[in-house]
Amino acid sequence: MNYWHALILAIVEGLTEFLPVSSTGHMIIVANLLGIGQLPFTETYITSIQFGAILSVVVLYWRRFLQSFDFYVKLAVAFLPFGLLGFLLKDVIADLLKSVTVVASSLVVGGIVLLFVDRWFSESRKQVTTPSTLQALKIGLFQCLALVPGVSRSAATIVGGLAQGFDRRSAADFSFLLAVPTMFVITAYEMYKTYKVNAPKVEDLEVLAFGNVVAFIVALLAVKSFVNFVSKFGFRAFGMYRIIVGVTILVMIALGINLHLI
């Protein structure tokens, strides 16, 4: 992997991690298109630069993290279903991550949901700073859908928030906050596994540092822009984007283009 590859992947990570378009799906597809999808360091890099994206949320929402202990209880409750199910199904998920077809199909299905989600939850929306324990648990159950590659953790949790009567901004805000413990645990675990088998070299660490800085800056801008956009226009544009990308990939596969080897 060279610095151009690192730059492109970091930009993709920063742009897609907190948007309802599936960062995992985009990273897998882009890495394969760049011809580095099969390199051992690519997996390490993709996993590691998520720390930069996580930090962007901590910086943007730092006041929320200074709330009462109850706030952390709600985050823990929301994370628990995803953490338990993810641990139990980790081998199945690892196999699904290797399938571009699964990612593309999930992009399409999730896109269809986003086309109609504003209409489904158009009534009785309210601004919520901190959800109740039951609401947090329900949003956590929605987050479990993101265990399927391509579904998008952000999309699943935002829809979960809308289903609890949250307005768009409140649903997006809690989705970002929940991303911090969720992504931290996933990233730390994946890095432990990867580094244990294939410890990075000094030059690799420089590339990782570069990628985290880029991912942090891009995610910072993406989160701020996304919240303002969905508050005004909703999720339909993201649904259309997902469908276009997913269908394009499925057509390429049907034409015999092996995305795993590009």
Buried (B, 14 or more C-beta within 10 A) or exposed (E): BEEEBBBBBBBBBBBBBBBBBBBBBBBBBBBBEBEBBEBEBBBBBBBBBBBBBBBBBBEBBEEBEEEEEEBEEBBEBBBBBBBEBBEEBEEEBEEBBEBBBBBBBBBBBBBBBBBEBBEEBEEEBEEBEBBEEEBBBBBBBBBBBBBBBBBBBBBBBBBBBBBBBBBBBBBBBBBBBBBBBBBBBBBEBBBEBBEEEEEBEEEBEEBBBBBBBBBBBBBBEBBEEBBEBBEEEBBBEBBEBBBEBBBEBBEBBEEEEEBEEE
